[in-house]
Amino acid sequence: MKYRIFWTCVLPEHLIAQYGLSFAACNFSFNLMSGNTFDKVYSGMPLYVGGKMRQEAFEDKRFELIYDKWREKSGMWQKFATFKEQVTILRKIPKDASVWFYNLNTLNALLFLLLKWFKPSVQLNVIVLDFTPVNKGFGLNQLYLRLINWAHGRICLADSELFCKKNSVILPGVVSYTSEKYSEIKIIKKSFLLSGVLSEEIAMLSTVLEVFSKLPDCDLHITGSKGNEELLQKYANTYSNIHWHGQLSFKDYLELLHSITFQLSTRNPQMPENQCNFPSKIMEALHHNRIIISTIEYPQLKGLKYFIVNSIKGEFLNDIKRIIDLPTDVLLTYANQGELVSRMFSVKVWNDTMEKIENTERNEA
């Protein structure tokens, strides 16, 4: 097997919120790293992260953080730091290695090109988690899409005609290497969780709030970021069944997740942000035996049971009513699929898939 390297964006768990990183992105990366999948992991920070970095971020043995001193300056110096960091990583990558990129964007596109040009023996692969296509005019994502399709291989969380099919595999998520068994649902409660990015495109927040304001017997718990906090607080103050928790630590989030029955995935099917990705919250909740309610049908979940509901407000309300009125024995068939998810999307499955892609003849496209 080739010497395998992972480029991602992670920090120790207790620093994720402080520096504004995505919990979902970090959890995915740590899950993938949990089975000793990589010989080396490099972490780079988003453009908005600057200032002095906490020392413990450099001491975590799971990855090497590349964080240039320019990040401690203000303005354009902080932005240009990412280019220096990519050159730093270039020098560290040996010939004939296999590099896997967590997405392809401003933080790593230069590294991708430099490796392609100056270390052609290095195999370049991309894990495509989130990608927003450019519908009009020019956008950098048009360039990044060309690079994604120029890679030797890809693992995509969602299927799309935009991505090259040669040496590509669809895997909607990864389950961490752990012997821990999560509690099963035995009693159905009318309790729902909306979590993660709470923007209208990603969560249909205003629709969800309005619908649950008309369902007083259903408890709606909300946690996450980038939502309209004024609106959230207004609904939480007005309706006793709507609970706004703010941004939780991962430990507190899991405690909340284990207390509810239904996980909501309410992405607007019409928005371009939702065309080429797969919500990590679905995989996480399935692994933790929760029941999924989704506004989008995902072919990559074939073999698993989940509810698909309409995204139009009135129909969404009727669909939720229909689901909670189902008999308990029927609802329980949608719960407790954690072991099946573990078999389908384990770290071993990912490791075997990456090895197969690496061993396939180099893509000359």
N, C-alpha and C positions, 0 to 999 in steps of 0.2 A: 504494500500500500504506500502511496505517496505521502511525503511529509505534509500534513494537512493543517492549514491556517484558517482562522476565522476572524474576519473584520466585523465588529459590531459596535454597539453604543450602550455600554453598561457602567454602572457604579455599584459599590456595595449597597445592599438593600436599604440601609438607614440613611443613605445620601440621595436616593432617587428623587424624593419629593423636594428636597432642599435645592437641587440643581435643575428642577423642572423637567426631568426625563420622563418618558412614558413607562408606567408600570407594566403595561401589556408587552411593550417591546423588550424590556429587561427580563420579564418573566419568560418570554419565549426563548430568549438567548440563554438564560440560565438553565432552562429545561433542556435545550439542545446540548449544552455543555456538560450536563450532569452525568453522562455516560462515558466520560473521557473520549469524546468524539473527535477532539482536535488535539494536535501536538502543541499548538500555540494559539493564543487568542489575543488580539489587539483591540483596544477600545478607543474610539475617537468620540469627541463631544460635539453636540449640535453647535451651530454658529452663535446662538444666543448665550451660551455658557461662557462666562468670563470671570475675571478676578482670581483671587487666590484659591487654589484647590486644596481641600483637606488632605492631610498627609496619609490618612488611612486608605484613600483611594489608590495610592501608589503601592500600598502594602498588600493588597488583596492578591493571593497566589493564583486565583483562577484566571486572571488576565493581566496584561500589561497596558496600563493607561498611557497613551501618548498625548501629552498636554504641554504645548509650547509656552514659553514665557511671554510671548506676545499676547496671550489671552489675558494676562494681568493688566494690559494697557486698555485704553478705551478707543472707541471709534473703529476706523478701518483696520488698525493693527490687530484687533481681536478677530476681525473677519478673515484677514490674510493668514492668521495663524494656522488655519486648517490646511493651507497649501504646504506650509513648512512641515506640518505633522505628516502629511501624506508622503513627502520626500523622505522623512525620517523612517517611516515604515518600509518604503521601497528598499532602503539600504539593508534592512534587517531580514528581508525575505530571500531565502536561498534559491538557487537554481533548481528546477524540476519539482518545486513545491506545488501543491494544489491549494489555491486560495478561494475561500467561500465568503462572499460579500453579503451582509445583511442589507438588502435593498441596494440600489445604485443611484447615487445622488451627488450633490455638491461636496459632501464630506469624503467621498471616496472615488469619484469619477477620474480625477487626475491620477490617483494611484493606479487605477485600472489601466489607463492609457499608458502610463510610464512603464508598467509591467509588460504590457503588450508590445511596446516598442523596444525596450531595453533589456527585458528578461523574457524573451519569447518561449523559453522552455517552461515557464511557470504557467500552470493551468488555471484559467479564470472561470469561476462559476458564481452564479447569483441566486440567492434565495429571495424571490419576489414576494414580499408581504403586502406592501401598500404601493399602489401606483395609480395616479390620476391622469388619464389621457388628456391631451390637448385637443379640444374640439374646434377652436378657431384661432387663426393667426399662428404666431410662433411662441413656443415656450420651451424652457430647458428640458422638460420631460420628453420632448421629441428626440433630443440628443441622447438622453439617458435610455430611452427605449431602444435606440440603435445599438447602444453599448450592451444592454441586456441581451439583445438578440445576436450580438457579436461574441458573446461568451461561449466557452466550450459547452457548458450545460447549465440548466436551470432547474430549480425546484420552485414551483409556483403554488401559492396557497389557493388561488382561484384560477379557473380556466378562462382564457380569453384568446380571441383570434389575433390579438396584437402581438402575442409572444410566439417566437419561433418554436415549432413543435419538435424539431430535431433535438434529441438528447434532453428532453424536458419531461418532468414528472409532476403530477399534481398531488400534493399532500397538504390538507387544510390546517394542520397544526402538529405540534409535538408534545408528547406527554413525558414528564420528567422521569428519570430513572429513580424509583423509590419503592420501598416495600410497604409504605404506609397505605392502609385501607381507609377510605373515607366513609363516613356514616351514610347509611342508606335511608331513603325516605320510606316511612311506613305509614305515616298519617298525612293526608293531603290537607295543607293549610292554604287559605286564600291569601298567600303572601307572595309578592312579586319584587324583583330587583332590577333596576335600571342602573348600569354602572359604566364607567369608562369616560370617553369623550362625549360631552353632552350637548354638542352643537346641534342645530336643527337638521343638518345634512346627515349626521352620523346617528343621532338619537331620536329625531322627531320630538324633541322635548316638549314643546307646547301642546302637541297633539296628545302625547302620553298623559301629561298633567290634566288636560281637560277631560279626557276619557275617564281617568281614575277618580276625578272629582265627582263623577256620576256613578261610581261604584263604591259606596260607603262601606260595604262588607269586605272589600278587598284592601289589604295593606300594601301600599307602594313604597318601597325603600329606594332612595336614590343616593349614589355616591359617585364622585368623579370630578372632572375639571372642564373648563372652557364652555360652561353653560351659563345661561342667564340667571345669575344668583339672586337678583332682585325678584324675578318671577318665581324661582324655586322657593324662596323664603315666603313670598306672598301666599303661595298655595299651601305650604307647610303650616303657616299660621292660620289659614282659613279652614282647612280640611284635616280632621283628626286622623284620617287614614293615610295621609301623605307625609312621609318622613324624609327630610333632607339631612344627610349625614356629613356633607362636605367631602373633602379629600381624606381618605383613610389610609393608615399604614397597611401594608399587605397582610399583616397578621390580623388586624381588626377587620379588614375586608373579608378575609376567609371566614372569620367568625360570623360575620353578617351573612355571607353566602350560605353557610351551613344552617342558618336559621330560617331560610326561606324555601319555598317549593318551586317557584317559577322564575327563570331568568329570561328577561326580555332582550331581544335583539331587534331594535326598531329602526333600521336604516331605511332611508328614503330610496326606493328602487330606481327612481328617475335620476338621481344625482350621479355625476361622473366619478365622484369620490368612492362610490360603492360598486363600481363595475369590475374592478380588477383586484379585489382583495377578499379576505375572509375574516370575520370578526373573531379575534382570539378568545373573547369572552364566551363564545359558544363552546369551543373546545374545552376551556377551563371548567365551565359549569357542567358539561356532560361528564367530564372526568370526575367531578365531585358529586355525581349522581342527581343533579338537578334536572328539572323539566324545562325544555327550551321552547320559547315562543318567538318566532322569527317572521319578519315582513318579507323576507327573501327566501326563495327555495334554492338550496345549494346541492347540486348534483354530487359534489365530492363527499357528501355525508350519506351516500347510498349505503343501506344496511343499518342505519340508525334511525330512531323514531323521534320526531319533533313536530310541533305544531307550526303550520304556516298560516299567517293571518294577513288580511288586507291592510294596506297602509292608509287607505282613505278613512278619515276620522269616524264617520258613522258606521262603516263596515267593521272597522277595528273594534269599536265598542261592542258591536253584536258578536264578533268572533270571540272576544274575551268572555262575554256572558255565556256563549255556547260552551266554551272550554270548562268554565268553573261549574257548569251544570252537568257535566259528564259524570257517570258513576265512578266511584273511587277505584274499583278494580280496573276500569278502562284507563284512568289517569296513571295508575301505577305501571302500566305497560310502557309509558313514556319516561319513567324514572329509572334510576339505578342501572345505568348503562356504562358505568365507570370502567369495569373490567374489560368490556368489549372495546371501548375507546383505547384502553391501554394496549391491547393487542394490535389494534389497527394502526395506531400512530405513536408507537413507542420510540425511544431513542434508538433501539436496535433497528427498527424499520428504517429510520432516517439514515443511520450509519450504512446499512446495506444499500440503500438507494444512492447515497453519495458515492460509495465505492463503485457501484455499477456505472454511474455517470462518468466517474474519473477514468474508468477502464475502457470506455467507449472511444473509438477513434476520434481524434481531434476534429472539431467542427471547423471547416475551412471557409465557412460563409463569411 
